[in-house]
Amino acid sequence: MSRRIAVILGGRSSENPISIASAQSVVRALESSGDEVLAIEVGRDGRWQLGTAGHPELPARLPGKEVATTLSDVDVVFPVLHGPFGEDGTVQGLLELAGVPYVGAGVLASALCMDKDVFKAVLRDHGIPVTENITLRLGDEPYSPFDFPVFVKPARLGSSVGITMAHDDDELRRGVELAFEHDEKVLVERFVAGVEVEVGVLGNLKPFASLPGEIVVTHNEWYDFEAKYDDGEMDLVVPARITEEQIERAQELAVRAFVATDCEGMARADMFVRDDGEVLVNELNTIPGFTSTSVYARLFEASDIPYPELLQRLADLAVERFERRRALRF
């Protein structure tokens, strides 16, 4: 069954170019499956540009009512937005008000998973092991209780933007300054020696996990922006080269984190398997990179769900949640 699907791309955050690359793959795959696709691009300046995929009209800063009316005239909305003003519950709130099914996490889960400080607090409360960190707020002095190296990152950003691997006090200070350019809350995280793995999660009330994939950085010291998006800088090994018990543990924790944060639809869990064998959750990305060669898609490809089918399942899940919630009495 073909659908009329709106794909929202771009966005105001620094991850705008990544969103556009993801959305181009999504649009092509949806159109190849017979869906009618309407592309809605949000510029870095906040302007909304409407039109069919590849044929946008002139941009205009639309008031909420007009945006909601436009979005409500489709069967499903697929937000392919990364970072603030898209992956953090803001656009999801707009879509809730518009009364239209949309792919991925809702308002609460989107906002919760975007804030790594609050996310880890919720997981700790559910007994899910996470990477250790302290949180600095605007005005705090740079500080770390952990041995070097440590990671310094904005609390509410993605794609490794604004992140530093600090090896001494001077790098820590510069890393904190950089992170505060992007956010008013900064995390200092303990370095984890071990294997970095990622697990895809798919579903609503009964989510399931993909095979874990192992991140192998080929040149850089850690999995930074270049390693994520430049050709030849990262290898993904699926399944990850960890024990069967660790594979099952990673899948279990990914699903538990998904449920604990009230996610639905999709998410990618970023995790570590420490040298001593313990599995830790680091982050949940509610709108992961979405080209056909992105990690999330490749994890499910290796789990026998090819990219076009994955997109159709996500659209089905969006409609299922919408119909289920519409039956509630508010």
Secondary structure, DSSP 8 states (H G I E B T S, - for coil): ---EEEEEEE-SSTTHHHHHHHHHHHHHHHHHTT-EEEEEEE-TTS-EEEEETTEE---B---HHHHHHHHTTSSEEEE---STTTSSSHHHHHHHHHT--BSS--HHHHHHHH-HHHHHHHHHHTT--B--EEEEETT-----SS-S-EEEEETT--TTTT-EEE-SHHHHHHHHHHHHTT-SEEEEEE---EEEEEEEEEESSS-EE---EEEEESSSSSS-HHHHHSTTSEEEESS-SS-HHHHHHHHHHHHHHHHHTT--EEEEEEEEEETTS-EEEEEEESS---STTSHHHHHHHTTT--HHHHHHHHHHHHHHHHHHHHTS--
